[in-house]
Amino acid sequence: NNGTISIPSGTWTFNGFAGGFINNGTIIVASGTWTVSTTSFVNNGTITHNGNGWTLASTFVNASVGTVTYAGTALSTSASFSQLGAFDLTGKTIT
């Protein structure tokens, strides 16, 4: 992704991309739960998640140039989670 992806309210599941997904642009999640299921997800851009649920069923890397803003407090991951960029995890629970 080199542009902008806007995800409306409600649950949106991101599947596929056998080689993984790289965000070099902007992803905006309006509300609800966002489930990411792919082999790997690398954020080199900006993610703004205004929802209250985030499930990562893939390896997630917020690269040194990546920025994540998440309004919720709970983040669930079943794979590796690497935070190298800007992502305020204060008050967040990662399970």
N, C-alpha and C positions, 0 to 999 in steps of 0.2 A: 504494500500500500504506500503510494507516494502522495495521495490526496487526502480527502476527508471521508471517513465512514461515520455516519450518524445512525445510532441504534435507538429505536423508539422505546417507549416504556414497555415493561413486561419482561418475560424471560426470552432471551435470545441466545441460541446455542451456536457456537462457531465451530464447525467440524471440517475435517478434511485437510487439504494441503499437505500431502504425504511428505513433502520435503520441508515442511514447517512454514511458518508465516513470519514475515519481517515487516514491522510497521516503521516506515520512515516519515509518515505524515501525521495525521490527527485522527484519533478515534474518540467519539463522544457517545457515552451511554447515558441516555436521558434518565432512566430510573429502572427499578426492578433488579432482577438477577441476571448476571452475565456468566455463561458457562463457556469456557474455552477448551476445546478438545482437538488437539493436533499434535504432531510429533514434537514440535518446538515452537515457541513464540518469543521473538526477540523484539523489544521495543527500543527503537532509535529515535522515536518521535515523541508525541504527546498523547497521553490517554487521560481523559476526564470521565470518571465513572461517578455519576450522581445517584446511583442506585444503592441498594442495601445488601446485595449478595454477589459474591464473586467466587466461582469455582474454576480452578485451574487443573485440568486433567491432562496437562502437558508440561514440559520443561518451560519455565518462564525466566527470561533474562531482561531486566531493565538495564540496558547498557549505560555507559557513562554519560552519553548524550541524551538519554531518555528522561522524560518527566511523567510521573503518574500522580494524579489527584484522585482520591477515592473517598466518597462521603460515608460509606459504610464502616462497620467496625469488625466484620468477620470475613476472613479470606481463607478458603479451603484449597489445599493443593495436594495432589497425589504424586507429584514428581518434584524435581529440584526447582528451587526458587533462588535466583541470584539478583541481588539489589545492588547495582553499581552506580546508578544515577540518582535523580531526585525523586524520592518517594517517602513522604512523611508517614512512618509507621506508628507514630505515637497514638496510643489508644486502640490500636488494631490487634486482633487476635488471629494468628495464622496457625491453622491446624492441618 
